[in-house]
Amino acid sequence: INGVPIYMIPLTVLRRRIAWVTQNPFLFSGTVRENILWGVEGATEEDLQWASRIAQVEEFVQRFPEGYDVLIGQRGATLSGGQKQRISLARALLKKPSLLLLDDATSAVDLATEASIQEGLRSLQGTTVIVVTQRISSVVFADSILVLEKGKAQGWGTHRELLRCNSIYQDIFRSQMEEELSNGGT
């Protein structure tokens, strides 16, 4: 992490430097603000706004009269899957991690929102982002992509390199493009 071999970093320090966002994030009954700030001591309103902007939380929170103080049900029952994922991402960003692991963390957001999130993630300084996904749109701008099939590495490169010379990646790309076109390009 940042040039230091992982085995040289004490486990307690390593755990503080890593943030993980899953496809099915855990949210609790309370406000959006409380869910984002959970576990991050000393975060300011400015920090909350910064993380929310990158995670595209602002986009939907502004529609609530209570804003960030709107109450959400247990496990985020009153929110969509994409809204839950964005709140979880904002919480992870507040940690200002050295390593951010996104495990299908934007699978429930639309492509336009995902593109905005990716743009924000690219602006992060000092954070390595690892994305685990089945959605090519989630990795198009990645510095490098590892293609796995049945748990085995089948390719490594940029989006363009893999499109040019990796049949598995090409097949996935084609099928997702066909699906996108059949859904009307949205």
C-alpha positions in Angstrom: 0.0 0.0 0.0 1.6 3.3 -1.2 4.8 1.4 -1.8 5.0 -0.4 1.5 4.7 -4.3 1.4 1.5 -5.3 3.1 3.2 -7.8 5.4 5.3 -4.9 6.9 2.2 -3.0 8.1 0.9 -3.9 11.6 -2.6 -5.5 11.3 -4.3 -2.8 13.4 -2.8 -0.1 11.2 -3.7 -2.0 8.1 -7.4 -2.4 9.2 -7.6 1.4 9.8 -6.2 2.1 6.3 -8.7 -0.2 4.4 -12.3 0.5 3.6 -14.7 -2.0 2.0 -18.0 -1.4 0.3 -20.1 -4.4 -0.6 -23.0 -4.9 -3.0 -25.4 -5.3 0.0 -24.3 -2.7 2.5 -25.3 -2.6 6.1 -27.3 0.4 7.2 -29.1 0.9 10.5 -32.2 2.7 11.6 -31.3 6.4 12.1 -30.6 9.3 9.8 -28.6 9.4 6.6 -26.1 11.6 8.4 -25.7 9.1 11.2 -25.2 6.2 8.7 -22.5 8.1 6.8 -20.7 9.3 10.0 -20.9 5.9 11.7 -17.5 4.8 12.9 -15.7 7.9 11.7 -14.8 10.1 14.7 -14.1 13.8 14.2 -15.6 14.1 10.7 -16.8 17.6 10.0 -19.8 18.8 8.0 -17.3 19.6 5.2 -16.0 16.0 5.3 -19.6 14.7 5.1 -20.3 17.0 2.1 -17.1 15.9 0.3 -17.7 12.2 0.7 -21.4 12.6 -0.2 -20.5 14.5 -3.4 -18.1 11.8 -4.6 -20.6 9.0 -3.7 -23.5 10.9 -5.3 -25.5 11.0 -2.1 -26.2 14.7 -2.4 -28.1 14.0 -5.6 -31.0 12.2 -3.7 -30.7 13.6 -0.2 -31.5 17.1 -1.5 -35.0 15.8 -2.4 -35.8 15.1 1.3 -37.1 18.1 3.2 -35.0 16.9 6.2 -31.9 16.5 4.0 -29.2 14.4 5.7 -31.4 14.2 8.8 -34.1 12.2 7.1 -34.8 9.0 9.0 -34.3 5.7 7.3 -35.6 2.3 8.4 -33.6 -0.7 9.6 -31.1 -1.8 7.0 -32.2 1.2 4.9 -35.7 -0.1 4.3 -36.9 3.2 2.9 -34.1 3.5 0.4 -33.4 2.0 -3.0 -30.5 -0.4 -3.4 -28.5 2.3 -5.2 -29.1 4.8 -2.5 -27.9 2.3 0.2 -24.8 1.6 -1.8 -24.0 5.3 -2.2 -24.4 5.9 1.6 -22.1 3.0 2.3 -19.5 4.4 -0.2 -19.7 7.8 1.4 -19.0 6.2 4.8 -16.0 4.4 3.4 -14.7 7.5 1.8 -14.9 9.4 5.1 -12.2 7.1 6.5 -9.8 8.5 3.8 -8.5 5.0 3.3 -5.2 4.0 1.6 -7.0 1.1 0.0 -10.7 1.2 -1.0 -12.2 -2.2 -2.0 -15.4 -2.0 -3.9 -17.2 -5.4 -4.2 -19.9 -4.8 -6.8 -20.5 -1.6 -4.8 -22.3 0.3 -7.7 -24.3 -2.6 -9.1 -27.6 -1.0 -8.1 -27.0 2.5 -9.5 -27.7 3.6 -13.1 -24.9 4.1 -15.6 -24.9 7.9 -15.4 -24.6 7.9 -11.6 -21.9 5.2 -11.8 -20.0 7.4 -14.2 -20.2 10.4 -11.8 -19.0 8.2 -8.9 -16.1 6.9 -11.0 -15.1 10.5 -11.9 -15.1 11.4 -8.2 -13.1 8.2 -7.3 -10.5 9.2 -9.9 -9.9 12.5 -8.1 -8.9 10.7 -4.9 -5.3 11.3 -3.9 -3.3 8.6 -2.0 -6.0 5.9 -2.4 -5.7 2.7 -4.3 -9.2 1.6 -5.5 -9.8 -2.1 -6.2 -13.1 -2.9 -8.0 -14.6 -6.4 -8.0 -17.4 -6.4 -10.6 -19.1 -8.1 -13.5 -20.0 -4.8 -15.1 -17.4 -3.6 -17.6 -18.7 0.0 -17.2 -17.3 -0.1 -13.6 -13.7 -0.7 -14.8 -13.4 1.1 -18.2 -11.1 3.7 -16.7 -9.1 1.4 -14.5 -5.3 1.5 -14.7 -5.3 -2.2 -15.0 -8.0 -4.9 -15.2 -7.6 -8.6 -14.2 -10.0 -10.9 -16.0 -11.0 -14.0 -14.0 -12.9 -17.0 -15.2 -13.7 -19.8 -12.8 -11.2 -18.3 -10.3 -8.3 -18.3 -12.7 -6.6 -15.3 -14.3 -7.4 -15.1 -18.0 -6.1 -11.7 -18.9 -4.5 -8.5 -17.5 -4.4 -5.0 -19.1 -6.3 -1.8 -19.7 -9.8 -1.8 -21.2 -8.4 -1.0 -24.6 -5.8 -3.7 -24.4 -8.3 -6.4 -23.3 -10.8 -5.4 -26.0 -8.1 -5.8 -28.6 -6.7 -9.2 -27.5 -8.8 -11.0 -24.8 -11.7 -13.1 -26.1 -13.3 -13.5 -22.7 -13.3 -9.7 -22.1 -14.5 -9.1 -25.6 -17.4 -11.6 -25.1 -18.4 -9.9 -21.8 -18.2 -6.5 -23.4 -20.3 -7.5 -26.4 -23.0 -9.1 -24.3 -23.2 -6.1 -22.0 -23.3 -3.7 -25.0 -26.1 -5.8 -26.6 -28.0 -5.8 -23.4 -27.6 -2.0 -23.0 -28.8 -1.5 -26.6 -31.8 -3.8 -26.1 -32.7 -1.7 -23.0 -32.9 1.4 -25.1 -29.4 2.7 -24.2 -30.3 3.7 -20.7 
